[in-house]
Every structure is written in structure tokens, then in C-alpha cells.
Amino acid sequence: MILITGHVILSPEHRERMIALGAEHSARSRAEPGCLAHNCHIDVENPDRLMFVEEWESVDAVRAHFALPASRAFVADMRALSPAPPVIRIHAAEDVTAKLMG
């Protein structure tokens, strides 16, 4: 599984638009092949940070996601609206829940 985490800082004048764009992007992404989960959240410790948590079946599914014009447009919009560049981290992950929780 591929786990992606990321965030973008919300600007006061674009806050509602950025939140709406994030929610639309997550909903659109969940319909893509290989997407297991894609959600955006307001950081409860920093309400000016919009967080993203994604789970994908494979690197190929992530590559296909990033190649879509809608995904590229989303990133460009967020870069233009935020006072700081978006942050993204991509990890290869193994679900170890059963090992740890029995």
C-alpha cells in the first residue's frame, strides 16, 4: 500500500474556497482506480492547516492519479491560494494492525 500525507496552509481570504477545493479533490480521487481512501481534514492543533491522508493500492495508481489534469490543476490552485507551498510525503506502507493488536 502507498500512504500519502500532506498539508497546505489556508490563507484567510481564500479559506473557504481552499477547503471546498480540498473536499472536491478528495471526493474525485476516491472514485479513481486504486484509491483505497482519500480524505482532507482541518488540523485541530492548527486550524489554518488543511491535512490530506490518502491510501493507494500501488505506485502505478498514484502515478496515474498525479498524471490527471484535475490533480495537476488542484495542486496549481492550492499553490496559488496558499501563503506557503503544499507539503507532501509518500510512503510505501505495510498494514501491521493484526500483528500489533492481535
All heavy atoms as an XYZ file, in Angstrom:
785
protein
N       0.849     -1.178      0.000
C       0.000      0.000      0.000
C       0.891      1.236      0.000
O       1.965      1.242      0.598
C      -0.906      0.008      1.234
C      -1.731      1.252      1.367
S      -2.922      1.271      2.724
C      -1.870      1.103      4.135
N       0.425      2.274     -0.647
C       1.098      3.565     -0.641
C       0.285      4.507      0.241
O      -0.923      4.654      0.067
C       1.216      4.142     -2.068
C       1.919      3.151     -3.001
C       1.930      5.490     -2.035
C       3.319      2.764     -2.580
N       0.950      5.109      1.201
C       0.331      6.062      2.118
C       0.876      7.446      1.789
O       2.095      7.634      1.723
C       0.649      5.694      3.569
C       0.165      6.640      4.651
C      -1.355      6.676      4.696
C       0.732      6.233      5.997
N      -0.023      8.375      1.570
C       0.363      9.752      1.282
C      -0.230     10.649      2.354
O      -1.419     10.559      2.669
C      -0.135     10.206     -0.105
C       0.438      9.304     -1.201
C       0.223     11.676     -0.350
C      -0.065      9.625     -2.587
N       0.611     11.500      2.916
C       0.138     12.542      3.824
C       0.600     13.878      3.253
O       1.635     13.965      2.584
C       0.693     12.372      5.252
O       2.122     12.426      5.213
C       0.235     11.056      5.861
N      -0.177     14.892      3.504
C       0.199     16.210      3.033
C      -0.600     17.282      3.724
O      -1.553     16.995      4.445
N      -0.174     18.510      3.513
C      -0.945     19.623      4.054
C      -0.675     20.891      3.250
O       0.304     20.985      2.514
C      -0.646     19.849      5.543
C       0.702     20.421      5.825
N       1.777     19.645      6.152
C       1.143     21.696      5.840
C       2.834     20.418      6.359
N       2.474     21.671      6.172
N      -1.589     21.807      3.402
C      -1.466     23.133      2.807
C      -1.971     24.139      3.840
O      -2.894     23.855      4.601
C      -2.245     23.222      1.472
C      -3.732     23.050      1.675
C      -1.936     24.514      0.732
N      -1.314     25.280      3.886
C      -1.724     26.347      4.810
C      -2.836     27.154      4.153
O      -2.727     27.573      2.996
C      -0.526     27.251      5.167
C       0.604     26.428      5.807
C      -0.972     28.400      6.079
C       0.210     25.683      7.075
N      -3.900     27.355      4.893
C      -5.051     28.119      4.404
C      -4.794     29.608      4.585
O      -4.329     30.036      5.643
C      -6.311     27.723      5.176
C      -6.709     26.252      5.090
C      -7.804     25.940      6.096
C      -7.143     25.895      3.680
N      -5.085     30.371      3.569
C      -4.990     31.825      3.701
C      -6.368     32.347      4.110
O      -7.390     31.821      3.652
C      -4.527     32.459      2.392
O      -5.431     32.162      1.358
N      -6.423     33.342      4.973
C      -7.719     33.832      5.456
C      -8.673     34.236      4.337
O      -9.863     33.915      4.374
C      -7.355     35.032      6.332
C      -5.949     34.805      6.739
C      -5.302     34.059      5.593
N      -8.158     34.892      3.317
C      -9.035     35.379      2.254
C      -9.518     34.284      1.306
O     -10.495     34.465      0.592
C      -8.359     36.503      1.456
C      -7.134     36.074      0.681
C      -5.831     36.129      1.456
O      -5.840     36.160      2.701
O      -4.775     36.143      0.798
N      -8.849     33.128      1.315
C      -9.220     32.020      0.420
C      -9.623     30.758      1.187
O      -9.797     29.704      0.583
C      -8.066     31.682     -0.516
C      -7.636     32.812     -1.378
N      -8.458     33.385     -2.325
C      -6.468     33.499     -1.425
C      -7.817     34.366     -2.919
N      -6.607     34.468     -2.391
N      -9.768     30.860      2.486
C     -10.006     29.696      3.352
C     -11.156     28.809      2.861
O     -10.979     27.613      2.655
C     -10.272     30.176      4.782
C     -10.541     29.066      5.755
C     -10.875     29.615      7.156
N     -11.091     28.510      8.052
C     -10.140     27.833      8.660
N      -8.868     28.151      8.471
N     -10.419     26.820      9.454
N     -12.317     29.371      2.686
C     -13.491     28.560      2.312
C     -13.313     27.926      0.931
O     -13.676     26.768      0.719
C     -14.770     29.397      2.378
C     -15.119     29.853      3.789
C     -15.175     28.724      4.813
O     -15.761     27.660      4.508
O     -14.617     28.892      5.911
N     -12.755     28.674      0.003
C     -12.502     28.124     -1.340
C     -11.508     26.970     -1.278
O     -11.692     25.942     -1.928
C     -11.990     29.219     -2.266
C     -11.598     28.692     -3.642
C     -11.563     29.794     -4.681
N     -10.908     29.407     -5.908
C     -11.348     28.495     -6.759
N     -12.464     27.847     -6.519
N     -10.679     28.215     -7.870
N     -10.452     27.123     -0.490
C      -9.447     26.074     -0.378
C     -10.026     24.817      0.254
O      -9.729     23.699     -0.184
C      -8.237     26.586      0.408
C      -7.477     27.675     -0.331
S      -6.140     28.380      0.672
C      -4.914     27.058      0.505
N     -10.845     24.984      1.269
C     -11.491     23.828      1.906
C     -12.404     23.128      0.902
O     -12.398     21.896      0.792
C     -12.245     24.255      3.175
C     -11.247     24.676      4.265
C     -13.156     23.126      3.678
C     -11.874     25.338      5.463
N     -13.169     23.902      0.147
C     -14.055     23.311     -0.863
C     -13.253     22.580     -1.934
O     -13.621     21.464     -2.345
C     -14.932     24.393     -1.491
N     -12.150     23.176     -2.383
C     -11.299     22.509     -3.374
C     -10.732     21.206     -2.825
O     -10.668     20.196     -3.539
C     -10.158     23.435     -3.808
C     -10.524     24.597     -4.712
C      -9.337     25.556     -4.864
C     -10.981     24.090     -6.070
N     -10.318     21.216     -1.562
C      -9.785     20.001     -0.937
C     -10.822     18.902     -0.855
O     -10.539     17.732     -1.165
N     -12.031     19.254     -0.458
C     -13.114     18.262     -0.353
C     -13.474     17.706     -1.730
O     -13.683     16.493     -1.888
C     -14.335     18.882      0.317
N     -13.537     18.584     -2.731
C     -13.836     18.136     -4.100
C     -12.743     17.209     -4.616
O     -13.030     16.177     -5.241
C     -13.964     19.344     -5.035
C     -15.188     20.185     -4.794
C     -15.140     21.517     -5.531
O     -14.228     21.726     -6.378
O     -16.004     22.357     -5.256
N     -11.494     17.562     -4.364
C     -10.370     16.741     -4.818
C     -10.410     15.358     -4.159
O     -10.208     14.340     -4.827
C      -9.044     17.444     -4.529
C      -7.854     16.648     -4.916
N      -7.526     16.390     -6.226
C      -6.909     16.038     -4.164
C      -6.424     15.653     -6.260
N      -6.031     15.433     -5.024
N     -10.671     15.324     -2.866
C     -10.749     14.034     -2.171
C     -11.881     13.174     -2.718
O     -11.702     11.984     -2.987
C     -10.915     14.236     -0.659
O      -9.701     14.653     -0.087
N     -13.046     13.765     -2.913
C     -14.187     13.004     -3.442
C     -13.886     12.481     -4.845
O     -14.163     11.310     -5.153
C     -15.436     13.881     -3.457
N     -13.308     13.305     -5.683
C     -12.959     12.897     -7.048
C     -11.921     11.774     -7.018
O     -12.030     10.782     -7.733
C     -12.437     14.110     -7.819
C     -12.085     13.858     -9.257
C     -11.652     15.121     -9.999
N     -10.573     15.836     -9.328
C     -10.705     17.009     -8.715
N     -11.868     17.625     -8.676
N      -9.668     17.587     -8.130
N     -10.935     11.920     -6.153
C      -9.860     10.926     -6.063
C     -10.365      9.572     -5.596
O      -9.892      8.532     -6.068
C      -8.766     11.435     -5.124
O      -8.208     12.638     -5.633
N     -11.331      9.564     -4.685
C     -11.871      8.292     -4.188
C     -12.514      7.462     -5.289
O     -12.629      6.247     -5.167
C     -12.869      8.537     -3.056
C     -12.211      8.906     -1.743
C     -13.191      8.858     -0.581
N     -14.256      9.841     -0.698
C     -14.217     11.081     -0.210
N     -13.139     11.512      0.426
N     -15.247     11.893     -0.359
N     -12.913      8.097     -6.373
C     -13.529      7.380     -7.499
C     -12.491      6.807     -8.469
O     -12.851      6.081     -9.384
C     -14.475      8.310     -8.241
N     -11.223      7.105     -8.260
C     -10.175      6.646     -9.172
C      -9.786      5.197     -8.885
O      -9.816      4.758     -7.729
C      -8.934      7.528     -9.032
C      -9.132      8.944     -9.493
C      -7.916      9.813     -9.244
O      -6.779      9.288     -9.251
O      -8.106     11.021     -9.035
N      -9.396      4.464     -9.938
C      -8.914      3.096     -9.729
C      -7.701      3.079     -8.801
O      -6.803      3.921     -8.932
C      -8.511      2.645    -11.136
C      -9.243      3.544    -12.070
C      -9.401      4.854    -11.343
N      -7.703      2.182     -7.848
C      -6.574      2.035     -6.937
C      -6.613      2.902     -5.705
O      -5.766      2.761     -4.820
N      -7.586      3.805     -5.607
C      -7.694      4.642     -4.411
C      -8.458      3.883     -3.338
O      -9.608      3.499     -3.529
C      -8.393      5.953     -4.726
S      -8.466      7.065     -3.295
N      -7.821      3.664     -2.195
C      -8.452      2.982     -1.065
C      -9.088      3.974     -0.099
O     -10.086      3.661      0.550
C      -7.416      2.129     -0.330
C      -6.671      1.104     -1.189
C      -5.550      0.459     -0.377
C      -7.639      0.062     -1.731
N      -8.500      5.158      0.006
C      -9.028      6.209      0.886
C      -8.377      7.527      0.481
O      -7.219      7.554      0.059
C      -8.727      5.911      2.343
N      -9.137      8.601      0.616
C      -8.606      9.940      0.310
C      -9.476     10.926      1.068
O     -10.654     11.083      0.773
C      -8.683     10.207     -1.190
C      -7.820     11.336     -1.655
N      -7.976     12.629     -1.227
C      -6.788     11.336     -2.528
C      -7.076     13.390     -1.822
N      -6.338     12.628     -2.615
N      -8.905     11.565      2.078
C      -9.682     12.462      2.926
C      -8.896     13.716      3.247
O      -7.672     13.683      3.333
C     -10.071     11.764      4.232
C     -10.873     10.519      3.977
O     -10.308      9.434      3.920
N     -12.163     10.651      3.783
N      -9.616     14.819      3.457
C      -8.987     16.043      3.930
C      -9.633     16.438      5.257
O     -10.801     16.176      5.491
C      -9.044     17.158      2.896
S     -10.664     17.787      2.504
N      -8.821     17.036      6.104
C      -9.231     17.376      7.464
C      -8.614     18.712      7.862
O      -7.500     19.027      7.451
C      -8.717     16.333      8.475
C      -8.963     14.926      8.075
N     -10.102     14.247      8.430
C      -8.227     14.053      7.339
C     -10.051     13.022      7.942
N      -8.927     12.883      7.273
N      -9.298     19.443      8.717
C      -8.716     20.618      9.345
C      -7.897     20.128     10.538
O      -8.375     19.335     11.355
C      -9.804     21.602      9.832
C     -10.659     22.082      8.658
C      -9.183     22.772     10.587
C      -9.932     22.942      7.662
N      -6.673     20.576     10.646
C      -5.792     20.210     11.756
C      -6.334     20.863     13.038
O      -6.432     22.083     13.112
C      -4.383     20.707     11.447
C      -3.346     20.320     12.482
O      -3.710     20.040     13.647
O      -2.156     20.327     12.132
N      -6.706     20.067     14.033
C      -7.284     20.614     15.268
C      -6.259     21.381     16.095
O      -6.635     22.181     16.952
C      -7.960     19.517     16.132
C      -9.109     18.879     15.380
C      -6.962     18.478     16.612
N      -4.969     21.175     15.830
C      -3.942     21.926     16.543
C      -3.530     23.192     15.802
O      -2.925     24.082     16.379
C      -2.719     21.043     16.789
C      -3.024     19.891     17.746
C      -1.821     19.019     18.001
O      -0.708     19.336     17.533
O      -1.998     17.995     18.673
N      -3.843     23.234     14.516
C      -3.565     24.422     13.705
C      -4.703     24.561     12.696
O      -4.647     23.984     11.612
C      -2.223     24.290     12.989
C      -1.937     25.488     12.096
O      -2.755     26.387     11.954
N      -0.766     25.493     11.484
N      -5.752     25.299     13.031
C      -6.927     25.384     12.163
C      -6.674     26.065     10.817
O      -7.559     26.097      9.970
C      -7.945     26.158     12.996
C      -7.169     26.814     14.061
C      -5.922     26.025     14.278
N      -5.463     26.567     10.608
C      -5.108     27.143      9.313
C      -4.373     26.138      8.420
O      -3.827     26.509      7.382
C      -4.238     28.388      9.492
C      -5.023     29.527     10.097
O      -6.240     29.618      9.853
O      -4.421     30.349     10.820
N      -4.369     24.861      8.847
C      -3.706     23.819      8.044
C      -4.737     22.785      7.612
O      -5.439     22.204      8.434
C      -2.591     23.162      8.848
C      -1.827     22.148      8.034
C      -0.521     21.717      8.626
N      -0.594     21.434     10.036
C       0.467     21.213     10.798
N       1.673     21.250     10.283
N       0.316     20.946     12.072
N      -4.821     22.576      6.299
C      -5.692     21.555      5.724
C      -4.836     20.328      5.462
O      -3.843     20.393      4.733
C      -6.311     22.076      4.422
C      -7.387     21.231      3.774
C      -8.611     21.116      4.679
C      -7.783     21.809      2.421
N      -5.201     19.213      6.104
C      -4.428     17.970      6.039
C      -5.060     16.990      5.053
O      -6.281     16.930      4.940
C      -4.397     17.300      7.419
C      -3.903     18.164      8.553
S      -2.151     18.517      8.476
C      -1.469     16.872      8.515
N      -4.222     16.204      4.400
C      -4.674     15.160      3.492
C      -4.069     13.832      3.912
O      -2.880     13.763      4.229
C      -4.267     15.470      2.051
C      -4.962     16.676      1.498
C      -4.449     17.947      1.695
C      -6.159     16.541      0.818
C      -5.105     19.063      1.214
C      -6.827     17.651      0.340
C      -6.302     18.913      0.538
N      -4.888     12.780      3.921
C      -4.439     11.420      4.199
C      -5.013     10.541      3.099
O      -6.233     10.520      2.885
C      -4.905     10.931      5.592
C      -4.426      9.516      5.843
C      -4.416     11.874      6.683
N      -4.121      9.837      2.411
C      -4.529      9.022      1.274
C      -3.938      7.623      1.397
O      -2.817      7.465      1.874
C      -4.025      9.636     -0.037
C      -4.337     11.097     -0.212
C      -3.660     11.692     -1.432
O      -3.425     10.950     -2.422
O      -3.360     12.892     -1.401
N      -4.681      6.628      0.915
C      -4.184      5.261      0.804
C      -4.446      4.793     -0.620
O      -5.562      4.930     -1.134
C      -4.899      4.340      1.794
C      -4.641      4.682      3.235
C      -5.418      3.793      4.195
O      -6.068      2.814      3.752
O      -5.392      4.097      5.394
N      -3.414      4.228     -1.242
C      -3.486      3.762     -2.628
C      -2.993      2.327     -2.709
O      -2.112      1.919     -1.948
C      -2.640      4.663     -3.527
C      -3.176      6.058     -3.617
C      -2.921      7.102     -2.753
C      -4.094      6.555     -4.571
N      -3.618      8.207     -3.137
C      -4.346      7.910     -4.263
C      -4.717      5.999     -5.691
C      -5.200      8.703     -5.011
C      -5.567      6.796     -6.444
C      -5.795      8.133     -6.107
N      -3.525      1.583     -3.663
C      -3.136      0.182     -3.837
C      -1.699      0.028     -4.320
O      -1.037     -0.945     -3.964
C      -4.061     -0.509     -4.849
C      -5.438     -0.784     -4.317
C      -6.326     -1.474     -5.336
O      -5.922     -1.635     -6.522
O      -7.438     -1.853     -4.956
N      -1.211      0.969     -5.144
C       0.105      0.770     -5.769
C       0.715      2.095     -6.209
O       0.028      3.118     -6.316
C      -0.043     -0.135     -6.991
O      -0.799      0.537     -7.995
N       1.996      2.026     -6.501
C       2.708      3.177     -7.058
C       2.100      3.556     -8.406
O       1.957      4.745     -8.726
C       4.216      2.872     -7.186
C       4.934      3.933     -7.999
C       4.846      2.736     -5.805
N       1.733      2.556     -9.202
C       1.131      2.842    -10.505
C      -0.172      3.630    -10.365
O      -0.442      4.548    -11.152
C       0.879      1.551    -11.287
C       2.170      0.920    -11.780
O       3.203      1.642    -11.891
O       2.161     -0.286    -12.055
N      -0.983      3.301     -9.366
C      -2.230      4.037     -9.139
C      -1.932      5.486     -8.745
O      -2.623      6.406     -9.192
C      -3.066      3.347     -8.060
N      -0.893      5.692     -7.949
C      -0.507      7.053     -7.556
C      -0.007      7.829     -8.771
O      -0.369      8.986     -8.967
C       0.549      7.024     -6.430
C       1.081      8.427     -6.144
C      -0.030      6.410     -5.170
N       0.813      7.186     -9.581
C       1.310      7.856    -10.801
C       0.148      8.277    -11.698
O       0.141      9.387    -12.242
C       2.256      6.934    -11.551
C       3.626      6.850    -10.943
C       4.588      6.122    -11.875
N       5.895      6.058    -11.257
C       6.524      4.932    -10.963
N       5.993      3.766    -11.256
N       7.712      4.962    -10.391
N      -0.820      7.388    -11.870
C      -1.987      7.710    -12.697
C      -2.755      8.884    -12.100
O      -3.221      9.778    -12.820
C      -2.885      6.482    -12.840
N      -2.902      8.900    -10.775
C      -3.587      9.993    -10.074
C      -2.877     11.325    -10.313
O      -3.499     12.326    -10.660
C      -3.642      9.664     -8.582
C      -4.084     10.788     -7.710
N      -5.371     11.293     -7.729
C      -3.403     11.511     -6.774
C      -5.467     12.276     -6.848
N      -4.291     12.425     -6.258
N      -1.560     11.335    -10.147
C      -0.800     12.569    -10.321
C      -0.804     13.043    -11.772
O      -0.632     14.236    -12.034
C       0.638     12.389     -9.848
C       0.802     12.312     -8.358
C       1.912     11.691     -7.810
C      -0.132     12.853     -7.487
C       2.093     11.621     -6.436
C       0.035     12.788     -6.111
C       1.157     12.179     -5.589
N      -0.990     12.139    -12.718
C      -0.973     12.496    -14.138
C      -2.280     13.120    -14.617
O      -2.312     13.745    -15.685
C      -0.663     11.255    -14.981
N      -3.344     12.978    -13.841
C      -4.639     13.512    -14.262
C      -4.633     15.039    -14.289
O      -4.125     15.683    -13.360
C      -5.742     13.044    -13.316
C      -6.090     11.562    -13.363
C      -7.094     11.235    -12.264
C      -6.663     11.204    -14.727
N      -5.216     15.637    -15.330
C      -5.302     17.104    -15.382
C      -5.980     17.703    -14.144
O      -5.558     18.760    -13.658
C      -6.123     17.370    -16.647
C      -5.866     16.172    -17.508
C      -5.735     15.009    -16.543
N      -6.996     17.042    -13.617
C      -7.688     17.568    -12.426
C      -6.767     17.593    -11.213
O      -6.828     18.521    -10.398
C      -8.937     16.739    -12.133
N      -5.911     16.593    -11.063
C      -4.965     16.575     -9.938
C      -3.931     17.674    -10.089
O      -3.593     18.360     -9.118
C      -4.274     15.212     -9.846
O      -5.196     14.211     -9.492
N      -3.433     17.851    -11.295
C      -2.450     18.915    -11.541
C      -3.062     20.292    -11.308
O      -2.431     21.177    -10.726
C      -1.904     18.802    -12.949
C      -1.030     17.591    -13.126
C      -0.503     17.485    -14.531
N       0.284     16.273    -14.643
C       1.144     16.053    -15.600
N       1.331     16.953    -16.539
N       1.817     14.922    -15.628
N      -4.303     20.463    -11.740
C      -4.988     21.745    -11.537
C      -5.211     22.013    -10.051
O      -5.056     23.155     -9.590
C      -6.318     21.753    -12.284
N      -5.555     20.971     -9.299
C      -5.757     21.125     -7.856
C      -4.481     21.628     -7.182
O      -4.516     22.581     -6.392
C      -6.209     19.789     -7.242
C      -6.172     19.780     -5.750
C      -7.111     20.484     -5.020
C      -5.188     19.084     -5.071
C      -7.070     20.500     -3.630
C      -5.141     19.085     -3.686
C      -6.080     19.795     -2.964
N      -3.365     21.001     -7.487
C      -2.091     21.418     -6.884
C      -1.759     22.851     -7.289
O      -1.351     23.662     -6.445
C      -0.960     20.443     -7.266
C       0.391     20.972     -6.795
C      -1.220     19.062     -6.664
N      -1.957     23.193     -8.540
C      -1.678     24.560     -9.001
C      -2.569     25.571     -8.280
O      -2.094     26.637     -7.864
C      -1.876     24.652    -10.511
N      -3.847     25.236     -8.120
C      -4.760     26.130     -7.400
C      -4.312     26.325     -5.959
O      -4.286     27.455     -5.452
C      -6.186     25.584     -7.419
C      -6.864     25.713     -8.769
O      -6.369     26.482     -9.623
O      -7.894     25.031     -8.976
N      -3.957     25.240     -5.284
C      -3.536     25.345     -3.887
C      -2.254     26.160     -3.757
O      -2.125     26.981     -2.846
C      -3.365     23.961     -3.267
C      -4.685     23.258     -3.006
S      -5.750     24.230     -1.900
C      -6.874     22.979     -1.361
N      -1.329     25.956     -4.672
C      -0.092     26.753     -4.644
C      -0.392     28.238     -4.803
O       0.215     29.077     -4.139
C       0.851     26.298     -5.755
C       1.605     25.064     -5.426
C       2.688     24.791     -6.458
N       3.433     23.614     -6.041
C       3.798     22.649     -6.847
N       3.526     22.711     -8.132
N       4.467     21.616     -6.382
N      -1.326     28.553     -5.682
C      -1.664     29.960     -5.941
C      -2.404     30.600     -4.779
O      -2.258     31.800     -4.535
C      -2.506     30.061     -7.214
N      -3.191     29.817     -4.046
C      -4.031     30.375     -2.978
C      -3.368     30.377     -1.602
O      -3.767     31.129     -0.722
C      -5.346     29.587     -2.901
C      -6.240     29.670     -4.134
C      -7.403     28.681     -4.008
C      -6.742     31.080     -4.355
N      -2.359     29.533     -1.402
C      -1.730     29.388     -0.085
C      -0.540     30.333      0.072
O       0.173     30.602     -0.897
C      -1.250     27.942      0.099
O      -0.604     27.798      1.344
N      -0.288     30.774      1.308
C       0.894     31.596      1.547
C       2.195     30.780      1.593
O       3.276     31.344      1.642
C       0.606     32.251      2.905
C      -0.306     31.294      3.587
C      -1.138     30.671      2.496
N       2.090     29.445      1.570
C       3.264     28.563      1.630
C       3.052     27.393      0.676
O       1.902     27.005      0.418
C       3.462     28.049      3.057
N       4.127     26.817      0.163
C       3.965     25.678     -0.742
C       3.326     24.480     -0.030
O       3.583     24.255      1.158
C       5.396     25.329     -1.173
C       6.255     26.447     -0.721
C       5.519     27.180      0.359
N       2.505     23.706     -0.743
C       1.960     22.481     -0.157
C       3.092     21.510      0.202
O       4.157     21.528     -0.419
C       1.088     21.891     -1.274
C       0.803     23.037     -2.188
C       1.997     23.943     -2.097
N       2.842     20.669      1.181
C       3.802     19.646      1.620
C       3.189     18.286      1.343
O       2.006     18.065      1.648
C       4.113     19.795      3.130
C       4.975     18.653      3.618
C       4.776     21.138      3.402
N       3.983     17.374      0.784
C       3.501     16.020      0.517
C       4.586     15.022      0.896
O       5.772     15.278      0.685
C       3.075     15.857     -0.963
C       2.407     14.509     -1.188
C       4.237     16.079     -1.894
C       1.733     14.367     -2.532
N       4.161     13.905      1.483
C       5.049     12.796      1.839
C       4.412     11.518      1.305
O       3.222     11.271      1.551
C       5.235     12.675      3.353
C       5.796     13.909      4.011
C       7.311     13.986      3.823
N       7.854     15.084      4.593
C       8.204     16.262      4.075
N       8.066     16.481      2.792
N       8.691     17.211      4.822
N       5.200     10.711      0.607
C       4.703      9.473      0.012
C       5.505      8.317      0.590
O       6.744      8.317      0.521
C       4.834      9.517     -1.526
C       4.109     10.751     -2.074
C       4.302      8.231     -2.144
C       4.381     11.036     -3.537
N       4.788      7.332      1.138
C       5.437      6.209      1.823
C       4.907      4.877      1.299
O       3.701      4.744      1.064
C       5.147      6.244      3.331
C       5.491      7.540      3.985
N       6.740      7.816      4.466
C       4.738      8.643      4.221
C       6.753      9.040      4.993
N       5.553      9.553      4.848
N       5.787      3.906      1.182
C       5.357      2.523      0.985
C       5.046      2.003      2.383
O       5.851      2.156      3.304
C       6.461      1.695      0.339
N       3.866      1.438      2.572
C       3.422      1.061      3.917
C       2.909     -0.375      3.941
O       2.390     -0.880      2.956
C       2.321      2.005      4.388
N       3.050     -0.965      5.095
C       2.508     -2.300      5.346
C       1.531     -2.182      6.503
O       1.855     -1.575      7.536
C       3.638     -3.257      5.712
C       3.176     -4.619      6.121
C       4.301     -5.484      6.665
O       5.455     -5.022      6.740
O       4.000     -6.629      7.049
N       0.351     -2.744      6.350
C      -0.633     -2.732      7.433
C      -0.238     -3.796      8.450
O      -0.260     -4.994      8.156
C      -2.030     -3.010      6.875
C      -3.115     -2.884      7.938
O      -2.791     -2.819      9.142
O      -4.292     -2.863      7.547
N       0.149     -3.364      9.629
C       0.578     -4.286     10.687
C      -0.420     -4.316     11.855
O      -0.069     -4.732     12.954
C       2.005     -3.962     11.171
C       3.023     -4.171     10.062
C       2.083     -2.553     11.726
N      -1.635     -3.889     11.606
C      -2.657     -3.837     12.657
C      -2.816     -5.183     13.351
O      -2.778     -5.257     14.586
C      -4.007     -3.392     12.079
O      -3.839     -2.144     11.401
C      -5.038     -3.233     13.180
N      -2.988     -6.242     12.585
C      -3.198     -7.562     13.172
C      -1.999     -8.007     14.002
O      -2.165     -8.620     15.056
C      -3.498     -8.590     12.080
N      -0.795     -7.691     13.568
C       0.414     -8.053     14.302
C       0.494     -7.333     15.642
O       0.920     -7.902     16.641
C       1.660     -7.738     13.483
C       1.839     -8.587     12.265
C       3.080     -8.150     11.508
C       3.166     -8.876     10.183
N       4.311     -8.395      9.378
N       0.079     -6.092     15.659
C       0.185     -5.293     16.876
C      -1.020     -5.411     17.793
O      -0.891     -5.288     19.015
C       0.392     -3.825     16.515
C       1.705     -3.499     15.833
C       1.742     -2.036     15.424
C       2.879     -3.814     16.735
N      -2.190     -5.612     17.203
C      -3.409     -5.605     18.002
C      -3.950     -7.008     18.282
O      -4.900     -7.148     19.034
C      -4.491     -4.789     17.288
C      -4.064     -3.358     16.953
S      -3.512     -2.398     18.362
C      -5.048     -2.073     19.157
N      -3.337     -8.004     17.645
C      -3.753     -9.384     17.880
C      -5.011     -9.694     17.250
O      -5.983    -10.151     17.319
